C-alpha cells in the first residue's frame, strides 16, 4: 500500500496545481497575492502557507472522496474517485480478456501501479 504521508503530499501538490489554475483565470483586481498562489515561491512554502490558512474542518473536508470547495481560498471541489486504480478501472483498462476482468489481471495492474509509484518516488531502483 502507499504511505499515507505520500498520498497526502500528492493531494497537496494537486491542490496547489488547482490553485494555480484558479489564479491564472482569477480577478486582475486582487489585492495582495497569497503566498500559496505565487508560482515563484517554492512548492513547500506554498503548501505550508495554504495549509496554515485552512481551518481544521476545511482540512478534513479535503481528505474524502468528494473534496468540497473552499471558495475563500479559491480551492475548487474535486472528486478523487477518478484517481489511481479507480480511474484505471473506470476507463476499462484494468480488465483482462474476459469482460468482467480477472483477479489475476487486477493483481497485475496493482503490482504495476505500485512499482511505478515506487520508481517515481525513488523507493526502488528503476530496472
N, C-alpha and C positions, 0 to 999 in steps of 0.2 A: 504493500500500500504506500501511498505518498505520505510524506511527513506533513503534518498539519501546518507547521510554520511555512513550508514551501508553498502549500496551497494558498495560505493567506497572503504570502508575498506575491504570488502570481495574481491573485484577485486585486491586491493593492496596485500592482502595475497596470492591470486592465482598467481599474477605476481612474488611475492617473491618465491613461490614454483617452478615456471617455471625457475626462475633464478638459484635456487639450482640445478635443474635437468641439466641445461645447464652447470653449473660449474662442476658437477660431471663427465661430459664427455668432459670437456674443455682441453685446451692445458697445458701440465705439465710445459712448459717453461714460463708461465705467470709471469710477474714481481711481482708486489705487488697486493694482493687480495683486491679489493674494499670492503668496509665495508658491502655493501648490498649483497655481495656474501659470506660473512663469517658466516657460520651457528652457530658459537659460540657466535655471538652478539645477543642481544635481538631483537625481531622482530620489535619493534617500532623504534629502532635505525637504523635497516637495511632499513625499509620503508622510514624513513626520509632521509637517505643517497641517496637512489635510486631516490626519487622524487626531491631532490635538484640537482641531476645531469642531470635531464631531462629538455629539453627546453620546452617552452610553447606549441609549435607545437607538440612535442612528447607527452606531457601530454594529449593534446586534442585528439591526434590520438588513445589513449587508451580508450577513452570514447564512442566509437562507436561499433556497432555490429561486424565489422571486423577490429579488432585492428591490426595495422600494426606492423611489426617487427622493432626493434631498434637495429640494428647489433652492434653498438659501445658499447651498454650496455648489449649485449647478451640477449636481450628480443626477443623471437620468436613471429611471427604473431599468432593471435588467433581469432577464430570465436566464439563469445559468444552466437550464436543462439541456441546451444545445452544446454545452462544453464537453470536452473529453470523450469518454466512451459513449455517453448518451448521444452526442452528435454523430459519432461514427455509426452507432446502431440505428438511429433515426434516418440516416442517409442511406441505409441499406447495405453499407459496405462491411458490416460485421457479420454478415450471413454467409454461410458456405454454399455448397452446391444445392442443398435442399432448401426449399423456400422458407422453412422455419429456422434454419441455422442449426448448427450442432454445438453441443457443449465443447467439443474439442476445438472447433473453429473459434468459439468465443474465448477459450483459454489462450489460443494462439494470438488473438487480437490483443487481449490483455497483456500478454507477455511482450509483444512488440511495442505496445504503448508504454509499458513500464520501462523497457530498455531504452526507448527513445528519450524519455524524460531523464533517466539516469545519465545517459550520454550528454544530454543538453546541459545538465547542471553539474557535470564533472564528477559524478558519483562512481562511474566506471570508465575504463579506458575505451575509446572507440576502437572497434575491432573489425 
